[in-house]
């Protein structure tokens, strides 16, 4: 019997993620472009790779009790096949248990030899078929260990969230962060309105609903992949989580102002700034990576935004002096608020990588303040929720820079935590986890 092309492609993606440290979204996109797979197959492939990466710790916990030797002694392809098999057994209701075992064994024959195929068969025949069959760590004796395994979260992250939010909220955060995120779009109001776009999408069999107070947000609840529609290609919308629409709104760009997006790629927030400025703001989009500026240009062209200046430069040492009315510092971060969309980040991030990022975040924010006019507005944002990258950064800045916290638009009040300070959490409203801070630079 021939090997299933969808599952075989999934193993290729998983190997690139687990062995070559590739980003999941990029590895999947490359594989989808290389192979001719039906729309149904593409959806199943996406479910397989995202689900296996998302539940990797849980899958390994189960496999460690079914495999005699240490898992790291197995060939990489066989380990990925076993992980994907356990994921299907627990979470893919459309896959029968015999089918999961059979297709996994066929993959093992292709990727290994008869002995490894026999091992795969023996192991997966004993795999649990529901979470009720899994013997988790004792919740009473070690609640953090239970949460770590149950929701497949790194133990260090569970410990941090428990200390910061309490055990109940930490569990809710783990649960929400481990779920699949909805597909959210930002309406390009330079070309249409949310109401008109919803009507146009319905004509293309795409149902949407309004889930947040964010003016341009629409959430898809069924239908075709939005990026394949002519409405997308014609620039009527961009795919973007509602939380990432908040920084430009907090910045409040006005027509004819000079506005800087210090870390602009891939251009979602920069194009939103231009949109909020009614296409009349003088927007400079800067990024340190020249290749990524091409993505900003592509988004501008598709959305019909002209006049945006693209600058390749280091935000810490920018190639100009300043004089901007408003500056957005959307700083590089661990991305731990976006685990629903990027589950590989939880296996990539460590406390050490965060400690490396914090000095960069502070330097970029200081640079943004320096480039802003006296009396101007600076917004700091990160798509993470750890205090080291959020409150500790802004408190350090406020102790040494001539800035004051300033509250933003009234409709953003549901996410306000303090003067000028805003936070979204996946388990509170269904948005990605973001932190934002608005400053007014002293005159």
Secondary structure by P-SEA (a helix, b strand, c coil): ccccaaaaaaaaaaaaaacccccaaaaaaaaaaaccccaaaaaaaaaaaaaaaaaaaaaaaaaaaccccccccccaaaaaaaaaaaaaacccccccaaaaaaaaaaaaaaaccaaaaaaaaaaaaaccccccccccccccccaaaaaaaaacccaaaaaaaaacccaaaaaaaaaaaaccccbbbbbccccccaaaaaaaaaaacbbbbbccccccbbbbccccccccccccccccccccccccaaaaaaacccccbbbbcccccccaaaaaaaaaaccccbbbbbbccaaaaaaaaaaaaaaccccbbbbbcccccccccccccbbbccccccccccccccccccccccaaaaaaaaaaaaaaaaaaaaaccccbbbbbbbccccccccaaaaaaaaacccbbbbbcccccccccccccbbbbbcccccccbbbbbbbbccc
